[in-house]
Every structure is written in C-alpha cells, then in structure tokens.
Amino acid sequence: MNHQALSSFIWSVADLLRGDYKQSEYGRVILPFTVLRRLDCVLEGTKPAVLAEFQAKTKAGLNPDPFLRRKAGQSFYNTSPLDLVKLLGDQDHIRQNLYAYVQAFSPAARDIFERFDFYTQVERLAKANLLYLVAEKFANIDLHPTAVDNAGMGAVFEELIRKFAELSNETAGEHFTPREVIRLMVNLLFIEDDDVLSPGNAVVRTIYDPTAGTGGMLSVAGEYLLEHNPQARLTMYGQELNDESYAICKADMLIKGQDVANIVSGNTLSDDGHAQRKFDYMLSNPPFGVEWKKVEKAVRQEYEQKGFDGRFGPGLPRVSDGSMLFLMHLLSKMRSAKDGGSRFGIVLNGSPLFTGGAGSGESEIRRYVLENDLVEAIVGLPTDMFYNTGISTYVWILSNRKPADRKGFVQLIDASGFWQKMRKGLGSKRKEMSEAHIATVTRLFGGFTEADLVTALDSAAQPVGQPRLVTNTDEPPSAPDGGRLRRVPIARIFRNEDFGYTSITVERPLRDERGQVVLGERGKLKGKPQPDSALRDTESVPLTADIGAYFKHEVLPHAPGAWIDEEKSKVGYEIPFNRHFYVFEPPRSLHTIDEELKTITTSIMKMLEELAE
C-alpha cells in the first residue's frame, strides 16, 4: 500500500466518524483498527494450525502458549475462529463478537487494545451505529504481509501517527518529537560506527528509549540502519508512562516484527522496566521543566541507599526539573567500554548546561560526565522546533567509547540558525531543519572540526553574497575590495576541564570601631583575624588557572588583607554554551539611524497625504 492509497482510505474512514468524533479523536478509532486488521492478516495463513494445536494442547492439559507461538510463526497468536471478515457475517452481534475476538489474542497483543481503551471506542461506535461500517471498511483493506511487508507497514503506521499528532496539537508535544530532530540525533549516533553501517555486515545491536512515546525515535533509528545496511538488525527496547502512547509504540513494534516484550509500561524513574540491562545505543527526549515530586521518594531512596551502585550516584537535580535524572538513567544503561561501550543522544533544555552552583546536584552531574570524559558533543537547536514549547533546546551526545582524537574534548555546535520556516505552524512549532541543515551539522560532528559562518561585507559594511561555512581545514576566505569579513562561530572544541572551576570563599578581616583588625580568642581562629561575614565573597577560578596566582593578581589588589577559606572551596562545572557563540554587533552610527528615520517619516507623510485625498 502506498502512502497516497493509505491517505485516501484513512479519510474515507474519517468521513464516517465526522460529526460523532472530533478530528483530534479520529486516531482513537483508526489506530487500533489498523493494528487489528494487520494482526488479522498476518495470522490468517496459520490460523487453522493454531486452532488445532490449541485444542490438542488444552485437551492434554498443557500450557499452549509456546506451542501456539511456534505454529503462528509470530510472537503473538489468536485462538478465536473469528476474524474481521467473519465478524461482518453476523451484523446483529458484531459488538459482542468483536470483544470475544480481541480477548482471544495472546496477552501481549491483547494488552495493546486494552491500553488503547479500545472497548470504550467499540461501545461509542456501536451507540452511533458506526461499528459495522468501520469494521467493514477495515475488513476490505489488504494488509497481508504479501501486500505490505513489515517495513512498509511500519512506514504506514508512522504516517498515521504523524497525521493524528498534527490533528491534536494539544497532545502532540507529549507524543511526538519532530522527525528532523530524531534524524539529526540518529545521524550523530551512528556516524562513527563503520562496522554497523557497512553493507553486508550482519551485526546485531540494541537501542533503547526510556521515554519512548509512540516509538518515533526507535523507528527512525531502525529505518536509518536499514537504509545503510539491510543486513544489520536493531533490537528495540523502550519504556513509556502514558497508556495511549505505550499502546501505539507497542503496536508499531509488533507491526515491525520486534519483540513487544521489550516495550514496557510504567514510570522509568521510579520503576526501571529494564533493570540490569545494558544497551549499545540510546535515544531520549524526556519531559523538561517538569517536576519529579511524584517519584521523589523512590528516587531519593535509590540515591541514598545505593549511591553509584544505583542510577543516581552523581547527585540529584532540584525537584522542579527532572530531565537530568533521565540523563543519569541512560548513563547507568551504558555497556562497559571493554564490552564495546555505548553511545546515546538526549534532548535537554538550557537549564542542565548551567543551573546550580558548585556542589549542587546539577553541577555534580556535569562534573561526573565531564571528568569521566563522556560528553562528545552538545548541539544547540533552533527555537520553536517542538510542538509544545518554543524554548531553546540542546542535543547532548555522550559515549564511553570516544575515538582517540575526541578523548578529553567536547565539541559545541551552534545550529540555532539552521532552520527554515514551516509553511504551516503546528502548535509552538514554526521552524524545521532541512536535510541540508542536518547534513551540515552531521558533517561538522563527524569531522570533529571547528567552523565559522563567514559573510563578506562591502565598504559600507553591507553583506555581499551568501554566508559561507568555513572549517579550520579550509583555505581562509578573502574579503571583497575595500570590505571585510564577519565571522560567526558555529562549532568550537574545548577541553573537558575548560568547563570546570573552583569556587573559593574570600574572607576579609572584621574591624572594630577604631578600624583595628579583630583577632580570634579561642579555637582555630585564636590569634588570627576574624572574618567579617558582611564582606564575605566568592570567586570562580578556572580549573586551568593557579588559584594562588589568580588570588594574588585578581583579588588582593582590590581587597588587601583578604584570604581564602580553603575548607569552603568547591569544584563546579558549567557549560556557558551561548557565551562561546556570542558575536558583538557594533551599534549603528547615528547618521545611519537618522537617515532611516527620515525615510520612514517621509513614507508615513506620503501615506497620510494619500488618505486625505
């Protein structure tokens, strides 16, 4: 089935639902019925053998499950003599028979329909006298594996998910990560792995998403690998909290031939559905700016009782934003380097880059990933890229198997200007990254290079021609006659320690009314100047700087007699992303502004004259 035929069919079903259902509710009917018809068609050829085996093994008092899966040749089966076509033969009892048919699926498949709340939709369709008509529509569409293979069916189902996410902007952000963001992340995830991408190399790898949503990240990763190496196999794992999203994800995996037991339901932070398991690759777009108070007790208990033997050893972020908990969860799922290591990508907002001073949970988490040389790159995305927020977002790529040239370094890529305007906005999403934008970021990451966007300016400082991306390996561009170049940094490489600092506490002596230094009379301060808490200050000294030399040159000239309270010194880490890409724009001259004002004033006067005529 091609996508055009699918669209025509879907909207023919939608025409039936119009009036009784809102547009945003179409998916609640069409998605589970699509799954039902696909399973119907997949099991049709083996149905007689499965029914015979079911009768024989039940009579013998054996658990029929493993035998039935073998007979079906699938990870699921159905023990009812009914199917969607036979249901149409008894119009008066279609509701009851449909229930019985769905109940006869094996537990993993039946769970999908329960999570979809399918029975509620069946009741609603029956009351509106639509159940038979909808069932008839689906019974007449050919979704047999001979007509649509698993990859094609997966693409069809992905198309459906996209359509319904776009129709339901209020929930799109929960269920749907923009496909171009996923493609970028998948590119960055696989680009360094030649053994996986080499055609003919029959490798098997695992990929995991702890916030799987509808399974978009897993699906795009699978498509990417299939496109580059059809012999490679990617086994997919995930966990999802929202029931409807979980049902869609599980159905998508079932349709693609994946083992649906690998997709589990529940809250990843409080109830790890894949405890003790490690993965080759991981992807996640966790909720950011969302508090984790509901799971605080379980998370703190794991942190306090297990420490680094649990998932949250480095520290806990503030309760108002739990996104860094997912970062640590993924760290705990990495294979050890000696077993091949792991790489993962996670989408975060700006807070994890800099929130929290030295010693805070956020700073300690940054310290852990940087001091253990786990961060490969951070990519700044354009604003207005997601359906439910317009804020700045960043893709972090982390790995414990860095190539030799990346060891000890972090690459920052500012892709905030790499976007094109969408023809039609969806919720807060008004921008998208083109394939060319994705390719540019991928090339910068893959080449592990620094780069600038260079614009030629004429003698009047006006841009000349298109901006050009120049890497540090390219020949330096030349300026136009009488003009100059404006360079905007796009990619920069830093040492891990460049993001670290020591927070020192600077004390100054307490003085009495006569201005004399007050000395301590007992304990450790006996005979020493007492600190004046009102004059206490802190300084952040780069890890790469000598604290003594810094204090001598930067503090003492302004505060003679000051000293450092060594016991209060703390190491902190922050990643001031925007500071590294800031470009000073000199203010326009007063003459230029004056000329613009004159032009605008003249234009306004002319319009007023035309209105008066």
N, C-alpha and C positions, 0 to 999 in steps of 0.2 A: 504494500500500500504506500503510495507516495503521499507527501505532506498535503498536496492540493486535494487529493481524494479524501484524506482524513478531515481536512477543514470543512469540506462540503458535508461530509457525514455528520461531524460534530454539530454543525449549525442546523442540520435538519433535526437533530435531537433537541437542540436548544429551542427551536421553533415550537416543539411540543410543550416545553417547560415554561415558555414565556407566559407571564400572567400569573401562574401559580408559584413560580420561583423568581427571585431577584437574579440579575445577571451574576452577582458575586456568589450565588448559591449553586450555579449550574454544576460546578465541579463536584459537589457532594453526591450528585447522581451519576454524572458521566464517568468520573474516575473509577469508582468501584465496579460499575457495569463493564467498563473496558477491561478491568482486571478479570472479572468473572468470565467474560467471553474469551479472553486469551487462555485462561486456565482450561476452560471448556474445550477449546480447540486442541490444546497441547495434549490433553488426556484422552481425546476421542479414540485414537488408534489402539490404545492399550486397555480401554475400559472393560471389554468382555473378560480379558485375562485377569484384571484386577478384581472384578466382581466374583469370578470363580475362585480365585485364591482367597478372597475374604471369607467366602462361605466355607471353604475347606479348613482354613486355619481356625476359624471361630468354632467350627464343629469339633476340632481336635483340642480345643481349649488352649490354644497358643496365642501369644501376642502377635497380631497380624502385621503390626506396623513395619518392621524391617522387610518382610516378605512383599508387602504391597508397594513399598517404595522401589524395590527391585523390579517388580513386574511393571510398574508405571514408567520406570527408567527416569524418574524425576525425584526431587526431594519432597514431593507432595503427591497426594492422590485424592480420589473421591470414591466413596463406597455406595453412592446412590445410583440406581439405574436411570435416574433422570439426567437431562442436560437442558440447556437453554432452549433448544429447538423442541424437545419433547414437552417442555413446560407449556408451550403455546397450544398444545392439543387439548388442554383442559382449562379453558379460559375462566370458568367459574371458580376454580380453586388455585389459581396461579399464585396468590399470595402465600397460602399455606405450603404449597409445593416448593416455592422458591425458598422458603425458610428451611424446609427439610433438605433440599439440595445443598444449600450453603452449610448446614450443620454437618453434612456428611463429608466435608473436606477434612484433611488431616489437620491437626491442631495449629501448625504454623501458618497454613493458608487461611484457616477459619479465623484466626486472630486478626488478620488484615481487615476482614469485613466487620468484625466487632469494633476495631479501632476507628473504622470509617463511620461507625454508628449507622451501618447500612440498614438495619431493621427499621430504624426511625424513618429513613427515606422511603423504604418499601411501604410502610404504613401511610406516609404522606402521599405517595404516588397512587396508592390504592384508593384513598379517600377522594382524590382529584380525578379518579377514573383514567389515570395515565399509565398504570403499571403494565398492563398488557401491551399498550402501544410502544412504550420504551423498550420492554423486553423484546418485542418483535423487531424493532429497529436493530438492536444489537445481535439478535439471532441471525439476521440476514447479512451481517458483515463478516467477511472471511479473514480470520486472524490465525489460521493454521500455520504451523512452522514452515510448511512448504511454500506458503504465500508470503509470509513475513518472518524472517529469521530473528533470532534474539537481539542482534544489534539493531536491526530495523525497527523491531517492536520497542526497544529501549528508546530509540530516537522519537518514535511516535508518542510514547508516553511522556517523554521530556517536553515535547511540543505542547501536549495537553496541560502539563503542569505550568508551563510558561503562560499559556493563554489564560488560565484561571487565576494565576498570580497577578497578571496585568489587570484582570477584571475586578480584582479585590485588593485595591491599593492599601486598604487599612490593615491587611494582614500580610501583605507582600514582604514587608521587612522581616517579619518573623520567619517566613518560609523560604525566602528567595534571595540568594546572593547573586548580583549581576553576573551574567555569564562571562563578560570580558574580564572581570576581576578574577574569576576562577581560572580562566585560560591563562592569564598572566601568572598566577600562582603555580599552576601546573607546569608551565614552561620553565619557571625558575627551579621547580622541584626536580625536574628530570634532566635538565640541560647538561649536567656534569657527568651523567651516568651512561657512558657509551655502551657498556655491556647490556643494559636494558633496552636501549634504543636501536641497537644494531639488528637489522632484519635477519631473520633466520635463527637468532639466538633464543632458544626456548626457555627463557628464565621464568621463574615464578616469584612474585613479590607480593607483599601485603601492604594495604593502605587503610588508614583509619581516620574517621572524623567523629570526635566526641560530641559535636553539636550538629548532627547530620542533617537536620531539617528534612527536606524532601529528597535528599541524596544527590543534589546537584554537583557538589564537589567530587564525590566518588565517581559519578557518571562521566563527568568531563575528563577526569584523570584516566578512566578506562578507555574513553574514546581516543584520547591523545596517544596512549600507548599502543592501541590497536592500529592507529593510523601510521605510526612509525615502525612498529614491529608486530605484525599479526600473530607471530608465534609466542610472544610474551603473554603471560597470564597474570592478571592482577586480582588477588583475592581481597574482597572489600569487607570492612568492618565498620560499625558505627553505633552510636547511641543517641537517642532523641527523647526529649521530655514531652513535647506536645503530641497528643494522640493522633490527630489528623495527619500531621507531618510524618509521624512514625509510620502510619499506615501507607502513606504514599511512597515513602522511602523503601519500606519492606516490599511493597508491591513491585516497585521499579527493579529491585534486586532480584525478585522472583522471576520477573519477566526476562531479565538479562541472564538468567541461569546461575545466579550467585546463590550461595547457601544462606537462606534467610535467618538461620540461627545466629548468624554473625551480626545481625542488626537487633539491638536490644532496646527496651524501653526503660525510661527512668531518668533520674537526675544524676548526671555524671559526677558532680562534685560530692554528693552525699552517698551515692551508691554506684561505685565503679562497676559497670557491667562487663568489663574485660580485665578484671583484676589479674595480675601476674603475667598478662600477655604483653609482648613487645612487637613493634611493627617496623617495617622498612621505611615507609613514608607516612606522613600525617598532614592533614589539612583541617583548618577550623576557622569559622567566622563566629566567635562566641558573642553573646549579648554584651555590649559595653555600656558603661554608665548605669548598670543595673545593680542594685544592692544584693548582697548574698545573705541577708539576715535569716531567711528561712532555713538555710543549711549551716548557719554559723556554728551551732552546737556540734554537729558531726565533723565539720572541717577543723574546728579548734581542738576537738578531741584527738583527731588523727595527728594534727601538728604537735600537740603536747605529748602524746603517748608514743608516737613512732618516730618523730623527727625526720632525719634523712632516710629512714627505712620506709617512710610513708611517701606521700606525693608532695607534701608542702614544707619540706625541710628548710628551704632558704628563708622563708618568712611569710607573713600574711599581709596582704594589702588592706587598706581601710575598707570597712563594710559597705561603703557607698558604691564601690565598683569592683566586681568580681572577675573582670576579664583576665587579670594576671594569675588567677587560680587555674584557669584553663591552660595558660602558658606552662605552669609548673606541672599540671596533669600530663601534658604532652611530653615534657622532659622525662617524666617517670616512665613513659612508654617507649623510650629510645632503646634500641639494641645496644649492647656494649660495642665499643669500637672494634674489639677483637673478633666479634661475631658479625662484623660487616657494617655496624653503625646504622644511623638513621638520619633522615633529613625531614624537616617539617616547615610548613608555612602557616602563619596565623595572622588574621586581620585584627588590628587593635586601633583604638582611638589615640589621641595625642597624650593622654594622661600617663600611661606607662613609661613614656620617654623621660619624664622629669618630675612627676609628682612625688612628694615625700623627701625630706632632708636626710642627711647622713644618719644611718642607724634605723631608719624607718623600714617597714616591711617592703615597700616598693623599691627603695634603694638597695636593700639586701638582695632582692630578687635580681635586680640589674647587676649587682656585684657578682652574684653567683654565675650568671650566664656569661658575663664578660671575663671574669677571672678564670673560668673554665674553658674559655675560647670557643663558645658555642654559637655566637652570632656571626652569620656570614654576611648578611645584608639587611638593610631596612629601606623600603621603598615608600616614599610619600605619594599618595594618590590624589587626584583632583577632588575638590569638594563636590557636593551634590551628585555623588556616584551611587548612593544607596537609596532604597525606596522609602525608608522611614527616618532618615536623618541627612542633613546637609553638611555635617561637620567634617573636619579633616580626618582622614584615616590612613593607616600605615600597614604595609605588609612586612612582617618580620620573617626572615628565613634563617632557621637555626639548624646546625648539624654538628655531630660529633665525629664526622669523617671529612673534615675540610681537606681540600687539595693542598699540597705543600706550599704553594705561593700565597694561599689565603691565611695560613696559620698565623695567629697573632694580630690579625687585622679585621676591621669591619668596613664594609662598603655602604655608604649612604647614597641613595639615588633619589633626586627630587623630580618626580614625574607629575607634579601638581599642575603643570602647564600642558600636559599631554592629553588633550581631550577635544572632542567635537560636540557641538550642541545637538541634542536629540530633536528629531522632528516633532515628537510629542512627548512631553514630560510624563513620568509615572510617579505620582506621589511627590516625594522630595527629590527624585532622580531626574535631573535635567541634562546631565552630561554623560558621555560614554567614551571609552577609549577605542580607537580604531585598531585594526590589525597592524597597521604601520606603527602606531604608538607602542603596542605590545611588543612588536619585533624589536623596536629601538631599545626598550628597557631590557629585554632579554639579551640583546647583543652587549649592552653595557655590563650587565651582570656576568654573562658568560665570558666576556673578555677581561673581567676584573680590572677595569680601567677607570681613570678619571676623565671627565669630559666637561666642555663648556658649550653653551649655545652662543654663537658669535653673530652679532649683527653689525653690518658695515654702516657707518654714519657719514653723511657728506659734510661739507664745511659748515653747514648750518645746523649740524647735529641731527639731521633727519635720517631715518632708516633708509637704506638703499638695498633693494633686493630682499630675498628670503633669508631668514636666520639659518645658520649652518651649524650642525653639530660637529664639534671638533674634539677628538680624543687626544690624550697626551702622546699618542704614537703618530698622529697625523702631522703633516707639514703645517707650520704656523701660517694662518691666513694673512693676507696683506690688506692694508687699509686703502680706500679709494683716495685719489689725488686730493690733497687738502683736507681729507677727512680722518676719521679714527674708527676704532673698533669698540663695540660694547660687548663685554663678555659676561655671561650669566652662568654661574656654576650649575651643573646638572648632576654630576657624580663626583664624589670625593671618597678617598680611602684614609682611614685612621687606624692607629694602633689601639688595641683594647684599652691600654692604660690612659689614653688621651681623654677618656670619659670619666676617669676617677679623680677624686680629690680628697684631701684630708681637711675636715672641719676642725679648726683649732679655736679654743676659747682663749681670748685675750683678756687678761686681768690688768687693772690699773690700781695703784695703791689708794687706800682710804686715808683721807687727811682730816685733821681736827680743825677747830675754828681758826687756829693760827697758821694753818697751811702745812703743819708738820705731818709726816707720814706716821700713821698709827701702826705700831708693831703688835704682833700677837703675844699673848702672855702665857699660853699653855698649849700642849699638844704639838702637832706637826708644825703649826704656824708660830711657835714660840720664837721670838727674836726676829721674825720675818715680817715683811709688810703685809698687812691685812688687805684683802681685795675689797674694792668698792663695787657692790652689786649693781649700783646705778650706772657705772661706767663700763660694765662687762659687755664685751662684744665678741662676735665670731668672725673668722676669716676662712675662706675656702682656698686652700693651697693646692694647685695641681699636683697629682701624684708624681709627675715627671720633674717637679721642682724640689730643691732642697729647702726644707722647712726653716732651718736656721737662717739661711741666706735670704729667703723671702721675708722672714720676720725682721731681719736687720735692715733691709732696704725699703720694705713697703709699710712697716708698722712703726718701728722705733722713731723714725724722723718726725712722725705726727703724734706719737704718744710716748715721750721719754719716760723711762721707769716702768714701762709695761712688761709683762711676762706671759708666758704660755702656761696654762694649767694642763700639763701633759695627761693627767688622768681623764680629762674630758674630751680628748682628741678622738675623732671617729672618722673612719673611711667611708666615703659615699660615692655613688655613681649616678650620673645623669647624662642623657643624650640630648643636647640642645640642638635638635635637628634643624630648625628654621634659622638659627644663628649662623650655621655654616653655609647657608644658601642666600643670606641676605645680601642684596646689592644696593649700595647707596645711589639714590637718584638725586642729582643736584637740582635744587629748585629752579624753576624757570625764571628768566630775567624779568624785571619789572616792565621793560619795554615790550616784551612778548605778550605779557598779560594785558598790558594797556591796549595793544593793538587788537587782541582778541575781544576785549570789552567793547572797543569802538565798533568792530564788525558786528557783534551781537546787537548792540544798541541800534545801529543803522538798520539791521534786519527787522527788529521789533517795530521801529518807527514806520518802516515801509508797510508792514502788515497792518498797523493801526490806520494808516492812511487809506489802505485798500478797503478796510472795514467801514471807514467813514464815508466812502464814496457811494 
